[in-house]
């Protein structure tokens, strides 16, 4: 089979690799349907953040069952989304269902080879069934949608509550949609990129141009009160400070973005946080427990029923173009929102169905026919 192998920093080879090995006693062999590109994948490719080389990236993925153990929950042909974390069964946090808080877990696309390949073995317990008519590129979005849901569930929903999301990348856009679905009366979205603001406005959100004074704009929109919940989804020191400044008394700040640098808080702001009794909450990953009532099942139920992922998908390239794709992403030559590799034949065929993804990229190859480029930025959409 073939896989997109990260040979070293900045170099991916789409090449033949050995067939995958079973993982545990209840291992399921999947044909990879589609696999999304996370910001952490871009860092591993271009910023030396990989645990090791060679490495196959990819932890946001869907699959089609090819082989399954007897007497299990799955049969060949079933479609699934995949929880990418392999928990340590002896860790105390695993025993209480908090798999991502354990110390000894393994992880597809990070600590072990991931899904940017044609096939992969996955433990049966890590699979979440999806409807047979759910497009595979949408099923690959279950993982980031679950991460966003896990974050916003930490914030209590007040009557007539107003929330703010800073950053309208895929995770921020999903967090905003979850806030609305969970009952927040008003959801503001701050973003510097005008195209992403257009996407969020088309989804019905109030948008704030974050290239200006975000805090002043938010306070103006809320009559000087501020917001009851501020979700920082950009991962920038500046935007975390903005979230802390924009939140109202007794409000909550959720740290969803993984910060790219240190933060220094001025003393007056710290004093203001104390006086406003602001809660600051961290969030990490998502929960696949309890089985049957987890965040992942909620995502699958809501996809297409208030939770929209198609408007967020800007590109659906072939896995054969992975090196050119990552080279352009890390060097910001191409405007992009969510990039999802359509791997299986079924996934590529579904791209022509209405409503699966915007028509930003219907080419068989990445813009430029998969060639590395330099020079002026290339826009992916008009």
Beta strands, then each sheet from edge to edge (+ up, - down):
strand 1: 2-8
strand 2: 11-16
strand 3: 27-36
strand 4: 55-56
strand 5: 60-67
strand 6: 79-82
strand 7: 85-86
strand 8: 106-107
strand 9: 119-123
strand 10: 127-129
strand 11: 162-166
strand 12: 186-191
strand 13: 206-209
strand 14: 227-232
strand 15: 247-255
strand 16: 279-282
strand 17: 313-315
strand 18: 338-342
sheet 1: 2+ 1- 4+
sheet 2: 9+ 3- 5+ 6- 10+
sheet 3: 9+ 3- 18+ 17+
sheet 4: 7+ 8-
sheet 5: 13+ 12+ 11+ 14+ 15+ 16+
end
